[in-house]
């Protein structure tokens, strides 16, 4: 057990090597003693660092062609060693160690995933704990009325779903649920997974005692390809909802 890391962190880079470098530096400073990192290069890129610079093990996966968000993280899970599995975006940064607060909740065998408070670089809280979308809520968002779904204080709570820039799973739960649905290429795979966790009797936990910083890139607002992926994933979710796939939602 001594050689088994407490947490495997899966990071996928799509020409985001500079973000990855900064994140690895943060992990070295705050979390190095109990992690391993699996870094997937979704496209070929030069890395401004070497694995030997860090005291934690780094496994590098190079894709011959780009793969979807869920497919990449599922592949990383297939070679992970950690007792917990953490999805972390390259554009996340850490000012401290968020894991002690999160790991405490994973002791409960009914917990499926735990997520921290997410702020942007200005300290504004991001909407990373959400209600399930409805056509009405999506229309409101389109019209600029996208209000925070949950009131965030100091206590943990159980949202419908948490955003995929940072998700911590007990590895046995991620395996039991079958990981991400790879039919979602990008967007909504985090929502789908949380919905399936609730259906399987697991809880989704949002823990504001832990926090991370997210330098978000809203590609679907600017790029037609990303917008098409977003709309396709949205349609898949609502088709699954209509078909009864999520008929045991809380």
C-alpha positions as CSV (number, residue, x, y, z in Angstrom):
1,X,0.0,0.0,0.0
2,X,3.0,2.3,0.6
3,X,3.6,2.7,-3.1
4,X,-0.1,3.4,-4.0
5,X,-0.8,7.1,-4.4
6,X,-3.8,8.5,-2.6
7,X,-5.0,10.4,-5.6
8,X,-4.5,10.0,-9.4
9,X,-4.9,13.4,-11.1
10,X,-5.9,13.2,-14.8
11,X,-5.1,16.3,-16.9
12,X,-5.8,16.6,-20.6
13,X,-4.0,19.2,-22.6
14,X,-5.1,20.6,-26.0
15,X,-2.3,22.9,-26.8
16,X,-2.4,24.1,-23.2
17,X,1.2,23.2,-22.1
18,X,1.8,26.6,-20.4
19,X,-1.3,26.1,-18.2
20,X,-0.2,22.5,-17.5
21,X,3.2,23.7,-16.5
22,X,1.7,26.2,-14.0
23,X,-0.6,23.6,-12.6
24,X,2.2,21.1,-12.1
25,X,4.1,23.8,-10.2
26,X,1.1,24.3,-8.0
27,X,0.7,20.6,-7.4
28,X,4.4,20.3,-6.6
29,X,4.1,23.1,-4.0
30,X,0.9,21.9,-2.3
31,X,0.2,18.2,-3.0
32,X,3.4,16.4,-4.1
33,X,3.6,13.8,-1.4
34,X,0.4,11.9,-2.1
35,X,-0.4,12.2,-5.9
36,X,0.4,10.8,-9.3
37,X,-0.4,12.7,-12.5
38,X,-1.6,11.3,-15.8
39,X,-1.1,13.9,-18.5
40,X,-2.8,13.3,-21.9
41,X,-1.7,15.4,-24.9
42,X,-4.8,15.4,-27.0
43,X,-2.7,16.9,-29.9
44,X,1.0,17.0,-30.3
45,X,2.7,19.9,-28.6
46,X,6.1,20.8,-27.1
47,X,6.2,20.7,-23.3
48,X,8.2,23.4,-21.4
49,X,9.1,21.0,-18.6
50,X,10.3,17.5,-18.0
51,X,8.7,14.9,-15.7
52,X,11.9,14.5,-13.7
53,X,11.5,18.1,-12.4
54,X,8.7,16.9,-10.1
55,X,8.8,14.6,-7.1
56,X,5.5,12.9,-8.0
57,X,5.2,10.4,-10.8
58,X,3.9,11.7,-14.2
59,X,2.6,9.3,-16.9
60,X,2.4,10.9,-20.3
61,X,-0.2,9.7,-22.9
62,X,0.2,11.1,-26.5
63,X,-2.9,10.7,-28.7
64,X,-2.4,10.1,-32.4
65,X,-5.6,12.0,-33.0
66,X,-7.8,14.2,-30.7
67,X,-10.3,12.4,-28.5
68,X,-13.2,13.6,-26.4
69,X,-13.2,14.8,-22.8
70,X,-14.7,11.6,-21.4
71,X,-12.7,9.3,-23.6
72,X,-9.4,10.8,-22.5
73,X,-10.2,10.7,-18.8
74,X,-11.6,7.1,-19.1
75,X,-8.3,6.1,-20.7
76,X,-6.3,7.8,-17.9
77,X,-8.5,5.9,-15.3
78,X,-7.5,2.7,-17.0
79,X,-3.9,3.1,-16.0
80,X,-4.4,4.9,-12.7
81,X,-3.0,3.6,-9.4
82,X,-4.7,6.0,-7.0
83,X,-7.4,5.2,-4.5
84,X,-9.1,8.4,-5.7
85,X,-9.4,9.7,-9.2
86,X,-9.4,13.5,-9.8
87,X,-10.4,15.2,-13.1
88,X,-8.6,18.5,-13.3
89,X,-8.6,21.0,-16.2
90,X,-5.2,22.5,-17.2
91,X,-6.6,26.0,-16.6
92,X,-7.0,25.3,-12.9
93,X,-4.6,26.8,-10.4
94,X,-4.2,26.1,-6.7
95,X,-3.3,28.5,-3.9
96,X,-3.4,25.8,-1.3
97,X,-4.1,22.0,-0.9
98,X,-7.8,21.5,-1.5
99,X,-7.7,17.7,-1.0
100,X,-8.0,17.2,2.8
101,X,-11.5,18.7,3.0
102,X,-12.6,16.7,-0.1
103,X,-11.1,13.3,0.9
104,X,-12.9,13.6,4.3
105,X,-16.2,13.2,2.5
106,X,-15.1,10.3,0.4
107,X,-15.0,8.1,3.6
108,X,-18.8,7.9,3.2
109,X,-19.4,4.9,0.8
110,X,-22.6,6.7,-0.5
111,X,-20.5,9.6,-1.9
112,X,-20.0,9.5,-5.7
113,X,-18.1,12.7,-6.4
114,X,-16.9,15.7,-4.5
115,X,-16.1,19.2,-5.9
116,X,-14.6,22.4,-4.4
117,X,-15.6,26.0,-4.6
118,X,-14.5,27.5,-7.9
119,X,-13.5,31.2,-8.3
120,X,-12.1,33.1,-11.2
121,X,-8.9,35.0,-11.0
122,X,-10.7,38.0,-9.6
123,X,-12.2,36.0,-6.8
124,X,-15.7,35.9,-8.1
125,X,-17.5,32.6,-7.4
126,X,-18.2,30.6,-10.6
127,X,-21.5,28.7,-11.1
128,X,-20.0,25.2,-10.8
129,X,-22.8,23.7,-8.7
130,X,-25.9,23.6,-10.8
131,X,-29.5,22.4,-11.0
132,X,-30.4,20.1,-13.9
133,X,-31.1,22.2,-17.0
134,X,-34.6,22.7,-18.4
135,X,-35.6,24.3,-21.6
136,X,-36.9,27.2,-19.6
137,X,-33.6,27.6,-17.7
138,X,-31.6,27.4,-21.0
139,X,-33.8,30.1,-22.6
140,X,-33.2,32.3,-19.5
141,X,-29.5,31.8,-19.8
142,X,-29.6,32.6,-23.5
143,X,-31.4,35.9,-22.7
144,X,-28.8,36.8,-20.0
145,X,-30.7,35.8,-16.9
146,X,-28.3,33.0,-15.8
147,X,-28.5,33.4,-12.0
148,X,-26.6,31.3,-9.4
149,X,-28.5,28.1,-8.8
150,X,-27.4,27.5,-5.2
151,X,-26.7,29.9,-2.3
152,X,-23.1,29.1,-1.3
153,X,-22.2,29.5,2.4
154,X,-19.7,27.6,4.5
155,X,-21.5,24.2,4.7
156,X,-21.3,21.4,2.2
157,X,-24.5,20.6,0.2
158,X,-25.7,18.2,-2.5
159,X,-26.3,19.8,-5.9
160,X,-27.8,18.1,-8.9
161,X,-24.4,18.3,-10.6
162,X,-21.0,19.8,-10.5
163,X,-18.8,21.1,-13.3
164,X,-16.1,19.0,-14.8
165,X,-13.1,21.3,-14.3
166,X,-12.4,19.6,-11.0
167,X,-14.2,16.4,-9.8
168,X,-12.8,14.0,-7.2
169,X,-14.2,10.4,-7.2
170,X,-13.4,7.4,-5.1
171,X,-11.8,5.1,-7.8
172,X,-14.2,2.2,-7.0
173,X,-17.2,4.4,-7.6
174,X,-15.9,5.8,-10.9
175,X,-15.3,2.2,-12.0
176,X,-18.7,1.0,-10.8
177,X,-20.5,3.8,-12.7
178,X,-18.6,3.0,-15.9
179,X,-16.8,6.4,-16.1
180,X,-17.9,9.0,-18.5
181,X,-20.3,8.3,-21.4
182,X,-17.9,8.6,-24.4
183,X,-20.7,9.5,-26.7
184,X,-20.4,13.0,-25.3
185,X,-17.4,14.4,-27.2
186,X,-17.3,17.7,-25.2
187,X,-19.8,19.3,-22.8
188,X,-22.5,17.8,-20.6
189,X,-20.5,14.7,-19.8
190,X,-20.1,16.0,-16.3
191,X,-23.8,16.5,-16.0
192,X,-24.6,13.1,-17.4
193,X,-22.2,11.4,-15.0
194,X,-23.6,13.2,-11.9
195,X,-27.1,12.3,-13.0
196,X,-26.1,8.6,-13.3
197,X,-24.4,8.7,-9.9
198,X,-27.7,10.0,-8.3
199,X,-29.6,7.3,-10.2
200,X,-27.2,4.6,-8.8
201,X,-27.7,5.8,-5.2
202,X,-24.6,7.9,-4.9
203,X,-24.5,11.5,-3.8
204,X,-22.9,14.5,-5.4
205,X,-21.2,16.8,-2.9
206,X,-20.1,20.4,-3.2
207,X,-17.6,21.4,-0.5
208,X,-16.9,25.2,-0.2
209,X,-14.2,24.6,2.5
210,X,-11.9,23.6,-0.4
211,X,-11.3,26.0,-3.3
212,X,-9.6,26.3,-6.6
213,X,-9.1,29.1,-9.2
214,X,-10.3,28.6,-12.8
215,X,-9.1,30.6,-15.7
216,X,-12.0,29.8,-18.0
217,X,-12.0,29.9,-21.8
218,X,-15.5,30.2,-23.2
219,X,-14.8,28.6,-26.5
220,X,-18.4,27.6,-27.3
221,X,-19.2,31.3,-27.2
222,X,-16.7,32.2,-29.9
223,X,-16.0,29.1,-32.0
224,X,-18.6,27.4,-34.2
225,X,-17.1,24.0,-33.8
226,X,-17.3,24.2,-30.0
227,X,-20.8,25.6,-30.3
228,X,-21.8,22.6,-32.4
229,X,-20.4,20.2,-29.8
230,X,-22.2,22.1,-27.1
231,X,-25.6,21.9,-28.9
232,X,-25.1,18.2,-29.8
233,X,-24.3,17.3,-26.2
234,X,-27.3,19.3,-25.0
235,X,-29.6,17.4,-27.4
236,X,-28.2,14.1,-26.3
237,X,-28.8,14.9,-22.6
238,X,-32.4,15.9,-23.2
239,X,-33.0,12.8,-25.4
240,X,-31.6,10.6,-22.6
241,X,-33.9,12.5,-20.1
242,X,-36.9,11.9,-22.3
243,X,-36.1,8.2,-22.8
244,X,-36.1,7.6,-19.1
245,X,-32.4,7.1,-18.6
246,X,-32.5,9.4,-15.6
247,X,-35.8,8.3,-14.3
248,X,-34.5,7.9,-10.7
249,X,-33.1,11.4,-10.4
250,X,-33.4,13.0,-6.9
